[in-house]
Amino acid sequence: MLLGHLKWPERWLTQVLIGHTLKPKKPTFARNLIGARLREVRRCARPRISQEDLCGRIARYGVVLTRTQVAKIESGRRPVSDYEAVALAVALKLAPADLLPSRAQFLAR
């Protein structure tokens, strides 16, 4: 269906009604393997560690991440570099390998 002849409100409404989106869809695959485990460890810690606290902890090791970047890592929307993963693990008092999923979890995704 060609929508070029319609003006803005009609084109937008037509696109919404026939299922077109105005923005391209984001990929649904995760861009990192540690995000879900990072969120789990952070939330299960006692006292609980906020995303802001985590940012402060990793800043001690020279890695600067904002709260938004941590949220995107946890949701799988941002890739993680190796030095960021190590800093996150050390800040949570874990071995870096503890943030990675097990073999069964990896194969099940």
C-alpha positions as protocol buffer text, in pm:
chain_id: "A"
residue {
  index: 1
  type: MET
  ca { x: 0 y: 0 z: 0 }
}
residue {
  index: 2
  type: LEU
  ca { x: 145 y: 336 z: -97 }
}
residue {
  index: 3
  type: LEU
  ca { x: 100 y: 596 z: 172 }
}
residue {
  index: 4
  type: GLY
  ca { x: 285 y: 885 z: 9 }
}
residue {
  index: 5
  type: HIS
  ca { x: -33 y: 1062 z: -100 }
}
residue {
  index: 6
  type: LEU
  ca { x: -171 y: 1086 z: 255 }
}
residue {
  index: 7
  type: LYS
  ca { x: -92 y: 1374 z: 489 }
}
residue {
  index: 8
  type: TRP
  ca { x: 74 y: 1320 z: 826 }
}
residue {
  index: 9
  type: PRO
  ca { x: -220 y: 1229 z: 1056 }
}
residue {
  index: 10
  type: GLU
  ca { x: -382 y: 997 z: 805 }
}
residue {
  index: 11
  type: ARG
  ca { x: -50 y: 831 z: 717 }
}
residue {
  index: 12
  type: TRP
  ca { x: 35 y: 775 z: 1083 }
}
residue {
  index: 13
  type: LEU
  ca { x: -310 y: 634 z: 1160 }
}
residue {
  index: 14
  type: THR
  ca { x: -296 y: 409 z: 854 }
}
residue {
  index: 15
  type: GLN
  ca { x: 49 y: 281 z: 950 }
}
residue {
  index: 16
  type: VAL
  ca { x: -70 y: 207 z: 1303 }
}
residue {
  index: 17
  type: LEU
  ca { x: -386 y: 34 z: 1184 }
}
residue {
  index: 18
  type: ILE
  ca { x: -211 y: -189 z: 929 }
}
residue {
  index: 19
  type: GLY
  ca { x: 71 y: -282 z: 1166 }
}
residue {
  index: 20
  type: HIS
  ca { x: 357 y: -69 z: 1040 }
}
residue {
  index: 21
  type: THR
  ca { x: 583 y: 92 z: 1294 }
}
residue {
  index: 22
  type: LEU
  ca { x: 739 y: 432 z: 1264 }
}
residue {
  index: 23
  type: LYS
  ca { x: 1074 y: 314 z: 1402 }
}
residue {
  index: 24
  type: PRO
  ca { x: 1269 y: 5 z: 1301 }
}
residue {
  index: 25
  type: LYS
  ca { x: 1233 y: -275 z: 1553 }
}
residue {
  index: 26
  type: LYS
  ca { x: 1522 y: -347 z: 1783 }
}
residue {
  index: 27
  type: PRO
  ca { x: 1681 y: -691 z: 1766 }
}
residue {
  index: 28
  type: THR
  ca { x: 1530 y: -934 z: 2014 }
}
residue {
  index: 29
  type: PHE
  ca { x: 1850 y: -1128 z: 2084 }
}
residue {
  index: 30
  type: ALA
  ca { x: 2068 y: -1044 z: 2384 }
}
residue {
  index: 31
  type: ARG
  ca { x: 2391 y: -862 z: 2314 }
}
residue {
  index: 32
  type: ASN
  ca { x: 2568 y: -1009 z: 2616 }
}
residue {
  index: 33
  type: LEU
  ca { x: 2569 y: -1324 z: 2826 }
}
residue {
  index: 34
  type: ILE
  ca { x: 2611 y: -1173 z: 3172 }
}
residue {
  index: 35
  type: GLY
  ca { x: 2317 y: -933 z: 3194 }
}
residue {
  index: 36
  type: ALA
  ca { x: 2059 y: -1160 z: 3355 }
}
residue {
  index: 37
  type: ARG
  ca { x: 2308 y: -1301 z: 3605 }
}
residue {
  index: 38
  type: LEU
  ca { x: 2435 y: -951 z: 3687 }
}
residue {
  index: 39
  type: ARG
  ca { x: 2082 y: -836 z: 3772 }
}
residue {
  index: 40
  type: GLU
  ca { x: 2017 y: -1150 z: 3977 }
}
residue {
  index: 41
  type: VAL
  ca { x: 2337 y: -1113 z: 4183 }
}
residue {
  index: 42
  type: ARG
  ca { x: 2285 y: -741 z: 4235 }
}
residue {
  index: 43
  type: ARG
  ca { x: 1927 y: -784 z: 4354 }
}
residue {
  index: 44
  type: CYS
  ca { x: 2001 y: -1083 z: 4579 }
}
residue {
  index: 45
  type: ALA
  ca { x: 2290 y: -911 z: 4758 }
}
residue {
  index: 46
  type: ARG
  ca { x: 2223 y: -810 z: 5117 }
}
residue {
  index: 47
  type: PRO
  ca { x: 2216 y: -518 z: 5157 }
}
residue {
  index: 48
  type: ARG
  ca { x: 2074 y: -476 z: 4810 }
}
residue {
  index: 49
  type: ILE
  ca { x: 2302 y: -305 z: 4557 }
}
residue {
  index: 50
  type: SER
  ca { x: 2142 y: -41 z: 4338 }
}
residue {
  index: 51
  type: GLN
  ca { x: 2256 y: 28 z: 3986 }
}
residue {
  index: 52
  type: GLU
  ca { x: 2396 y: 362 z: 4107 }
}
residue {
  index: 53
  type: ASP
  ca { x: 2593 y: 186 z: 4383 }
}
residue {
  index: 54
  type: LEU
  ca { x: 2732 y: -57 z: 4128 }
}
residue {
  index: 55
  type: CYS
  ca { x: 2843 y: 233 z: 3908 }
}
residue {
  index: 56
  type: GLY
  ca { x: 3028 y: 382 z: 4204 }
}
residue {
  index: 57
  type: ARG
  ca { x: 3194 y: 51 z: 4288 }
}
residue {
  index: 58
  type: ILE
  ca { x: 3328 y: -7 z: 3939 }
}
residue {
  index: 59
  type: ALA
  ca { x: 3445 y: 355 z: 3913 }
}
residue {
  index: 60
  type: ARG
  ca { x: 3707 y: 264 z: 4176 }
}
residue {
  index: 61
  type: TYR
  ca { x: 3862 y: 35 z: 3916 }
}
residue {
  index: 62
  type: GLY
  ca { x: 3868 y: 302 z: 3646 }
}
residue {
  index: 63
  type: VAL
  ca { x: 3559 y: 179 z: 3458 }
}
residue {
  index: 64
  type: VAL
  ca { x: 3294 y: 444 z: 3406 }
}
residue {
  index: 65
  type: LEU
  ca { x: 2940 y: 327 z: 3339 }
}
residue {
  index: 66
  type: THR
  ca { x: 2621 y: 525 z: 3391 }
}
residue {
  index: 67
  type: ARG
  ca { x: 2312 y: 381 z: 3557 }
}
residue {
  index: 68
  type: THR
  ca { x: 2146 y: 371 z: 3215 }
}
residue {
  index: 69
  type: GLN
  ca { x: 2433 y: 169 z: 3070 }
}
residue {
  index: 70
  type: VAL
  ca { x: 2409 y: -79 z: 3359 }
}
residue {
  index: 71
  type: ALA
  ca { x: 2035 y: -111 z: 3297 }
}
residue {
  index: 72
  type: LYS
  ca { x: 2098 y: -178 z: 2928 }
}
residue {
  index: 73
  type: ILE
  ca { x: 2360 y: -440 z: 3013 }
}
residue {
  index: 74
  type: GLU
  ca { x: 2117 y: -613 z: 3250 }
}
residue {
  index: 75
  type: SER
  ca { x: 1842 y: -615 z: 2988 }
}
residue {
  index: 76
  type: GLY
  ca { x: 2080 y: -746 z: 2721 }
}
residue {
  index: 77
  type: ARG
  ca { x: 2057 y: -436 z: 2501 }
}
residue {
  index: 78
  type: ARG
  ca { x: 2423 y: -336 z: 2540 }
}
residue {
  index: 79
  type: PRO
  ca { x: 2733 y: -541 z: 2476 }
}
residue {
  index: 80
  type: VAL
  ca { x: 2990 y: -567 z: 2756 }
}
residue {
  index: 81
  type: SER
  ca { x: 3363 y: -540 z: 2704 }
}
residue {
  index: 82
  type: ASP
  ca { x: 3595 y: -779 z: 2882 }
}
residue {
  index: 83
  type: TYR
  ca { x: 3735 y: -519 z: 3121 }
}
residue {
  index: 84
  type: GLU
  ca { x: 3382 y: -403 z: 3211 }
}
residue {
  index: 85
  type: ALA
  ca { x: 3278 y: -761 z: 3287 }
}
residue {
  index: 86
  type: VAL
  ca { x: 3583 y: -813 z: 3510 }
}
residue {
  index: 87
  type: ALA
  ca { x: 3521 y: -484 z: 3693 }
}
residue {
  index: 88
  type: LEU
  ca { x: 3155 y: -573 z: 3746 }
}
residue {
  index: 89
  type: ALA
  ca { x: 3249 y: -914 z: 3885 }
}
residue {
  index: 90
  type: VAL
  ca { x: 3514 y: -772 z: 4119 }
}
residue {
  index: 91
  type: ALA
  ca { x: 3273 y: -501 z: 4240 }
}
residue {
  index: 92
  type: LEU
  ca { x: 3022 y: -774 z: 4326 }
}
residue {
  index: 93
  type: LYS
  ca { x: 3295 y: -985 z: 4493 }
}
residue {
  index: 94
  type: LEU
  ca { x: 3265 y: -1264 z: 4236 }
}
residue {
  index: 95
  type: ALA
  ca { x: 3499 y: -1440 z: 4001 }
}
residue {
  index: 96
  type: PRO
  ca { x: 3440 y: -1317 z: 3643 }
}
residue {
  index: 97
  type: ALA
  ca { x: 3336 y: -1668 z: 3540 }
}
residue {
  index: 98
  type: ASP
  ca { x: 3051 y: -1658 z: 3795 }
}
residue {
  index: 99
  type: LEU
  ca { x: 2870 y: -1401 z: 3582 }
}
residue {
  index: 100
  type: LEU
  ca { x: 2862 y: -1632 z: 3280 }
}
residue {
  index: 101
  type: PRO
  ca { x: 2573 y: -1873 z: 3234 }
}
residue {
  index: 102
  type: SER
  ca { x: 2625 y: -2244 z: 3281 }
}
residue {
  index: 103
  type: ARG
  ca { x: 2656 y: -2465 z: 2975 }
}
residue {
  index: 104
  type: ALA
  ca { x: 2296 y: -2586 z: 3014 }
}
residue {
  index: 105
  type: GLN
  ca { x: 2163 y: -2231 z: 3047 }
}
residue {
  index: 106
  type: PHE
  ca { x: 2360 y: -2121 z: 2742 }
}
residue {
  index: 107
  type: LEU
  ca { x: 2233 y: -2407 z: 2528 }
}
residue {
  index: 108
  type: ALA
  ca { x: 1873 y: -2358 z: 2646 }
}
residue {
  index: 109
  type: ARG
  ca { x: 1849 y: -2000 z: 2526 }
}
